[in-house]
């Protein structure tokens, strides 16, 4: 995610921008901070406010005893998220968009692995969930998880799973907390094969496997 926050504000029609948004990073691992778009349910009859916030990647539900819970909850399977105690409340009322310029995926050939970068011409958005967790010092931690689904199209030859990408046309419904969560999830999953067809992919250097590598050269195509 390297697109400036100011561009995300325009692209996702943000009303308010939170503090602590992360710097550009071309190689973000779980537990790091990522930008997310949320639209909480208003407490009165006022219109919803769409916010761009900084969140820890790895969902920590309100009932968690420790922040380490999020280490195993950075992804949520779309097929079971509405049933799992970790994610089901968020599916119903705390759905987010996780903006990204693209993502990396590894293709395995025996013991060998090849890295690919999947992207579009503009930032895409993953279907995400979010939660607030009260930390021991009394402050609140915002965290997020990215939903995944079965791969489709050319990507299916690289890996069996992929992030669930939300089309621009579906973003409003996905964020709307008044929409039925399971229905919204089913709708985004149903269109995933068509959404993935618009994306491009190319091989990149294996250095993306090292989280200390964070520069823009990581998304450069590997020379033939």
N, C-alpha and C positions, 0 to 999 in steps of 0.2 A: 504494500500500500504506500504509494509515493505521491499520489495526487494531493495537492494542497487542500487544506480544509476549506478555504474560500471557494474552491471549485466544487467541492462536495456540497456545500451549502446551496449553491445554485442548482446543481444537478438533482439533488434530492428534495428541493423545496423546503429547506430547513427554516424553522421559525426562530429557534434559539440554539446557541452553541455553548457547550459546556467547557469546563476547564481541563487542562492536562491532556489535551489531545496529543497523540504520539508524533514524533518526527518521522520523516520518510524512512522506510525500511523495506528492502527488497527480499527479505528472508526472515519472516516472522514465525517463531515457534510458539507452541502452546505455552500459556502462563504469561506471555507478554501482553502489553496493552495494545488494543486495536480500537479504531473508531467504529461506533455503531449508530444506527438511526432508530429512534424509538418514538412512539406516540402514545404516552400513557393515557389511561381512561381519566377524563376530567372528574373532579369530585362534585361538580355542580353542573349547571346547564351550559357552561361556557364551551366554546369550540375547542377541539383538541389542539395541543401544541406539539409540533414535531421538533425533536431535539437531536442534535449531533453530540454524542457523549463518548468519553473514553471508558473502556471496559477491559477487565482482565479476561483473556481468552481461556475459558475453562469454567463452566457454570458452577457456582456455589449457591445452592438453594438456601432459603431463609432458615430452614430447620437444621442446617449442617452444624456439626460441632467444631469443625476446623476447616480452614481455607484449603487444606490439601485435598479435600473432596473434589475440587475442580480439576485436579491433575488428570483424573480419569473421565472427565465430562467435557472435553473440548469439542467432541463430535457427538451428535445424537442421530440415531438411525430413524429416518422418517417413517419407516414401517411400524415402529414400536414406541415412538416418543410420546404419543398420546396416552399410553398405558403405563409408562414407567414413572414411579414416584419422583424420580430425579427431574423429569421434564414435563409431566402432564399439566401441572398448573400453568407453566409458562406457555405451553401450546394454546391454552384457553385464553389467556389474557396478557401475556408478556412476550409478544413476537417482535423481532427486530430484523433490520437489514444490516448486514455486515459488508460494507463497501470493500472492494478489492480491485486492483488493477489486473489481477490474474492469480493463478496458483500453479504450484509445481506438482507433478505426479511422476512416480517411478514405474518403469516397465521392466519386468524381470525376465531374463533369459537364462535359465539355469542359475548359476551363481552370479552372473553378471546383471547389472542394473543400469538402465539408461534414464536420464532425467529429461522431462519435458515441461515446457511452460505453456499453459493454456490461458488464453486472453481474448479480449475484444478490442475494438478501436477506442472505446471509452470505458470508464470504470463499470464493473458489473456489481451485482449485489447478491450475496448468499442469504438464504433463508436462515435466520438466527432466532435464538431464544435468549431471554435475559432474566436476571434475578438480582435482588438487593440482599446483602448479607451484613448484619451488624457485627463489626469487628470488636475484639476485646477492649480496644481503647474508646469504644462508643461511636466511632465514625462508621460510615456505610461504604461497602465495597460493591460496585456494579460489575457484574461478570456476564459472560455470554458463551453460548455454544452454537456451533454451526451444524445444521441438519445435512445429512447425506442421503443419497439415493443410489439406485443401480445405475451404472454407466450406460450411455447410449452412443450411437454413432461411432465415429472413429475412435473416440476415447475408450470405448469398450475393449479395444484391442490393446490398450495400455494398462488399464486397471479396472477391476470389477465395480468399484465404487467411485462416486464423484460428489462434490458439494452440490447441494440443491440450489440452483441459480434461479432467482426470481426475475421475470421479465419486467421491463418498465411499466407495462400495462397492468401488471398484477401487484405492484408495490403498494398502492394505496390500500387495497383489500387486505393484503398480508399484514400491514401495520395496524389496521383498524381494530382496536380491542373489543369493539361491539360485534364484530363478525364472529361466527362460530369457528373456533379454532381448528377442529378436526376437518370441517368443510374447507377452510382456507388452505390447510395443509394438503388435502387431497387435490385441490385445484392446482396448486403449484407443482405437485408431483406429476400430475397428468400432463402438464405442458413441458416438463423438463426435456423430453426427447427433441422437441422442436427448438427449444431455447439453445440447446447445446450445438445444434447445427450451425448457428451463426458465429460460433467461436472459432478461433484459429489456434494452432499449436505448433511448436517446433522444439527440436532438441536443444538442450542447454548444457553447460558445463556441470560436471558432477560436484563441483564445489558447493552447490546449493545444499548438499548434505551436511555441511559444516555451518552451524548456527552463528559462528563468529564472522562468517562472510555475509555482509549486508549491503553491498554496493550495487549500483545499477548495471554493472557488467554481467551480473548473474542472469539477466534475462536475454542477453545477446545470443543469437543463434550460433550453434557450434559450426565452425567452418568445415566445409566438405573436404 
